[in-house]
Amino acid sequence: MGDSRILLSFRRRPGALATLARAALGASFNLKAGDREPNIRAQWENAHIESTHLKAFAECCEQAGESQYLHPMYPVTLVFPLIMRILGHKKAPFMLFRTLNTRLQVVSHRRIGVHEVLHLACETGATRIVPKGFEMNVRSVVQANQATVWESVHTFYYRGNFGPAEPQPSELAAPQEPQLLGSWYLPNGVGFRFAGISGDSNGIHYSKWYARIMGFDRALAQPILVLTRSLSCLDLGDRASFRLDAFLKGPVYYNSNVYLRGVTGGGATRFDVFCEDNPRPSLCCQVTGV
């Protein structure tokens, strides 16, 4: 493989159906041990926030009232369609349908106004061989007036045997004497609508049959929805800048009660997200200042 970058440019949000069709019909490369990963970049210049999209996000995530600023997790819904187009590209390491998002890091540098014009860029990044699979990062940057205002790193996992495992990023330490920080009910009937809002259109989020084929009990919520609801339970005050680290461990099912348990101290909030009476956390997260 060559070293040249593959550049994908968009003037509007990439459509989910087109992305899935390209992923299903256009795959031509499957990474093998010793292969070099392609460098793929997707960008969307002069992006404007659509009021209808913003309203739909707020309704699904139960964010009350209007604001002159975006929720700090909202930019994920702008970059994720670009990420899906990268993962669905014919030169991506694997087929899109084999990917599993396992980690997410978000850095908010300041509040983003709803009327700001944004430049979005996503690009493949670091890779590593892990036990029973392979991981690849996709870094996203949101800029306004040529200044970076928001960043994220999504880590995607592919199952397979690619050789000896490399050093892994450290996990978050378990919270000591965690307290209940919040809870909510996650209703049915949201997954398909939020797939169109978030760009995460994987069938496991709205089809119980497909979710069962993929090894889950039923349809599970998109991580961005769970994280948005989780941050709303935390007392972040008017914090304009922070860093969120989230390790995605298991499903949070629709039609379930969700609980946050954790601790706050030393400028950080360490919390886990639990689904119903499952004693194992579905997400392990930490919020710190930047």
Legacy VTK file of the C-alpha trace (Angstrom):
# vtk DataFile Version 3.0
C-alpha trace
ASCII
DATASET POLYDATA
POINTS 290 float
0.000 0.000 0.000
1.115 3.561 -0.668
1.536 6.360 1.798
-0.818 8.866 0.130
-3.738 10.284 2.103
-7.282 9.633 0.948
-9.282 12.870 1.248
-13.083 12.942 1.427
-14.680 16.401 1.268
-18.320 17.217 2.033
-20.489 20.310 1.825
-23.291 18.766 3.875
-23.848 15.925 6.326
-23.169 12.547 4.657
-26.346 10.484 4.379
-26.573 7.300 6.457
-28.140 5.176 3.707
-25.451 6.162 1.212
-22.742 5.364 3.756
-24.182 1.923 4.505
-24.597 1.164 0.794
-21.000 2.145 0.066
-19.806 0.019 2.974
-21.779 -3.011 1.807
-20.917 -2.790 -1.893
-17.546 -1.081 -2.061
-15.286 -2.990 0.359
-12.130 -4.116 -1.425
-9.451 -4.264 1.281
-9.148 -6.405 4.381
-6.199 -5.773 6.669
-3.849 -8.678 7.252
-0.874 -9.027 9.561
1.977 -6.909 8.203
-0.201 -4.590 6.089
-0.017 -0.814 6.518
-3.201 0.987 7.427
-4.476 3.651 5.002
-4.603 7.304 6.032
-8.164 8.517 5.405
-9.374 12.045 6.168
-12.939 13.358 5.891
-13.810 17.032 6.226
-16.918 19.193 6.176
-16.282 22.898 5.744
-18.635 25.746 6.594
-21.009 23.560 8.582
-24.081 25.339 9.951
-26.152 23.986 12.819
-29.653 23.064 11.672
-32.282 24.096 14.204
-34.455 21.052 13.435
-31.528 18.687 14.007
-30.592 20.437 17.239
-34.193 20.253 18.458
-34.422 16.540 17.636
-31.187 15.897 19.554
-32.540 17.752 22.576
-35.818 15.809 22.468
-34.158 12.384 22.260
-31.643 13.250 24.987
-34.320 14.999 27.083
-32.461 18.303 27.248
-34.936 20.863 28.517
-35.191 24.373 27.127
-33.358 26.235 24.406
-29.795 27.483 24.745
-27.508 29.763 22.809
-24.805 27.107 23.152
-24.475 23.513 21.965
-24.447 20.674 24.458
-20.779 19.575 24.680
-21.693 16.122 23.359
-23.665 17.477 20.389
-20.580 17.823 18.128
-20.312 14.019 18.150
-23.458 13.996 15.999
-21.654 16.236 13.492
-18.420 14.267 13.231
-19.811 10.738 13.507
-21.323 10.684 9.982
-17.833 11.582 8.698
-16.309 8.820 10.815
-18.819 6.338 9.408
-17.855 7.375 5.882
-14.176 6.774 6.762
-14.897 3.345 8.245
-17.097 2.484 5.284
-14.503 3.485 2.680
-13.302 0.704 0.398
-9.730 1.240 1.637
-10.628 1.136 5.332
-8.932 -1.730 7.233
-12.149 -3.749 7.555
-15.792 -3.685 6.604
-17.811 -1.144 8.569
-20.092 -3.881 9.880
-17.181 -5.512 11.735
-16.359 -2.461 13.828
-17.150 -1.924 17.488
-16.624 1.417 19.236
-14.792 0.650 22.497
-13.503 4.026 23.757
-14.250 7.706 23.377
-12.327 10.760 24.486
-13.857 14.231 24.177
-12.094 17.518 24.908
-14.273 20.627 25.006
-12.163 23.808 24.884
-15.059 26.250 25.125
-18.767 26.532 24.558
-19.858 26.539 20.927
-22.589 28.945 19.908
-25.520 27.542 17.964
-24.976 30.093 15.186
-21.223 29.600 14.732
-19.913 28.335 11.395
-17.781 25.246 11.951
-15.060 23.341 10.145
-15.039 19.591 10.874
-12.195 17.197 10.135
-11.805 13.503 11.004
-8.757 11.355 10.290
-7.528 7.853 10.987
-4.837 7.743 13.651
-2.957 5.381 15.925
-3.443 1.631 15.596
-2.487 -1.244 17.862
-2.790 -5.011 18.038
-4.777 -6.104 21.070
-5.668 -9.506 22.471
-8.065 -11.152 20.001
-8.172 -8.142 17.725
-7.002 -4.832 16.333
-7.797 -1.239 17.328
-7.764 1.971 15.324
-8.283 5.549 16.492
-10.151 8.187 14.521
-9.419 11.743 15.659
-11.912 14.539 15.048
-11.391 18.292 15.320
-14.013 21.031 15.281
-12.820 24.559 14.548
-14.507 27.962 14.607
-12.766 31.080 13.320
-9.647 28.944 12.684
-9.402 27.978 16.371
-9.945 24.473 17.721
-12.983 24.480 20.007
-13.675 20.759 20.395
-11.849 17.459 19.800
-12.547 13.765 20.087
-10.860 10.399 19.626
-13.009 7.360 18.859
-11.378 3.944 19.210
-12.748 1.110 17.093
-12.117 -2.596 17.628
-11.946 -5.364 15.036
-11.961 -8.995 16.141
-9.272 -11.284 14.714
-5.727 -12.580 15.077
-3.138 -10.018 13.970
-0.107 -11.109 15.951
1.327 -10.484 19.437
-0.569 -7.872 21.434
1.029 -4.466 21.906
0.959 -2.327 25.109
-2.577 -1.209 25.886
-3.866 2.130 27.205
-4.441 1.988 30.950
-7.979 1.509 32.224
-9.649 3.863 34.670
-9.234 2.876 38.311
-12.464 1.771 39.971
-14.123 4.559 42.017
-13.727 4.161 45.760
-16.968 4.109 47.768
-19.112 5.278 44.835
-22.384 7.095 45.445
-25.515 7.237 43.309
-25.074 10.329 41.121
-28.203 10.021 39.033
-30.668 7.735 37.289
-33.152 7.778 34.448
-35.380 5.548 32.346
-34.376 4.860 28.740
-37.585 4.233 26.763
-38.175 2.171 23.652
-38.820 3.743 20.270
-35.844 6.102 20.262
-33.107 4.075 18.545
-34.162 4.483 14.906
-34.795 8.210 15.218
-31.547 8.802 17.085
-29.657 6.780 14.463
-30.530 9.487 11.953
-29.662 12.242 14.417
-26.354 10.855 15.656
-25.071 9.212 12.478
-24.649 5.942 14.411
-26.968 3.895 12.201
-25.797 0.428 13.232
-28.832 -1.878 13.238
-28.098 -3.053 16.781
-29.563 0.252 17.979
-33.074 -0.208 16.544
-33.571 -3.812 15.416
-33.942 -6.448 18.130
-33.474 -9.180 15.518
-30.188 -7.789 14.232
-29.052 -7.075 17.801
-29.660 -10.740 18.680
-27.714 -11.885 15.633
-24.816 -9.755 16.882
-25.003 -11.358 20.330
-27.113 -8.843 22.294
-30.409 -9.430 24.093
-32.224 -6.623 22.277
-31.660 -3.161 20.789
-29.136 -1.069 22.694
-28.681 2.680 22.938
-26.046 4.640 21.052
-23.163 5.629 23.372
-23.586 9.327 22.556
-27.160 9.237 23.871
-26.085 7.515 27.104
-23.175 9.905 27.621
-25.299 12.989 26.959
-27.847 11.865 29.532
-25.036 10.945 31.957
-23.333 14.345 31.790
-26.682 15.989 32.448
-26.789 14.137 35.791
-23.443 15.562 36.894
-23.032 18.920 38.587
-20.626 20.439 36.079
-21.888 23.932 36.737
-20.997 26.333 33.948
-17.778 24.529 33.078
-16.927 25.494 29.513
-13.859 23.278 29.120
-13.340 19.694 30.233
-12.136 16.278 29.143
-14.300 13.156 29.092
-12.783 9.672 28.918
-15.275 6.849 28.356
-14.577 3.116 28.114
-17.508 1.323 26.484
-17.766 -2.035 28.236
-21.247 -3.334 27.546
-24.740 -2.499 26.314
-27.243 -0.080 27.781
-30.537 -1.452 26.543
-33.601 0.521 25.589
-36.589 0.015 27.893
-34.244 -0.015 30.897
-33.452 1.926 34.042
-29.971 3.445 34.003
-27.881 4.371 37.047
-24.749 6.484 37.543
-22.500 5.647 40.467
-19.241 7.423 41.212
-17.279 9.969 43.196
-16.157 13.577 42.765
-12.917 15.006 44.108
-9.596 16.524 43.135
-11.090 18.275 40.135
-12.414 15.044 38.619
-15.626 13.038 38.555
-15.148 9.295 38.139
-18.392 7.456 37.415
-19.732 4.201 35.993
-22.985 3.673 34.105
-25.094 0.614 34.978
-28.059 -0.888 33.124
-30.838 -2.258 35.343
-29.487 -4.742 37.927
-26.373 -5.744 35.975
-23.529 -5.524 38.538
-20.978 -4.900 35.779
-20.746 -1.331 34.433
-21.726 -0.680 30.836
-19.539 2.433 30.640
-16.583 3.522 32.786
-16.054 7.280 32.585
-14.144 10.206 33.997
-14.562 13.966 33.601
-11.603 16.253 34.340
-10.709 19.884 33.696
-8.444 20.979 30.847
LINES 1 291
290 0 1 2 3 4 5 6 7 8 9 10 11 12 13 14 15 16 17 18 19 20 21 22 23 24 25 26 27 28 29 30 31 32 33 34 35 36 37 38 39 40 41 42 43 44 45 46 47 48 49 50 51 52 53 54 55 56 57 58 59 60 61 62 63 64 65 66 67 68 69 70 71 72 73 74 75 76 77 78 79 80 81 82 83 84 85 86 87 88 89 90 91 92 93 94 95 96 97 98 99 100 101 102 103 104 105 106 107 108 109 110 111 112 113 114 115 116 117 118 119 120 121 122 123 124 125 126 127 128 129 130 131 132 133 134 135 136 137 138 139 140 141 142 143 144 145 146 147 148 149 150 151 152 153 154 155 156 157 158 159 160 161 162 163 164 165 166 167 168 169 170 171 172 173 174 175 176 177 178 179 180 181 182 183 184 185 186 187 188 189 190 191 192 193 194 195 196 197 198 199 200 201 202 203 204 205 206 207 208 209 210 211 212 213 214 215 216 217 218 219 220 221 222 223 224 225 226 227 228 229 230 231 232 233 234 235 236 237 238 239 240 241 242 243 244 245 246 247 248 249 250 251 252 253 254 255 256 257 258 259 260 261 262 263 264 265 266 267 268 269 270 271 272 273 274 275 276 277 278 279 280 281 282 283 284 285 286 287 288 289
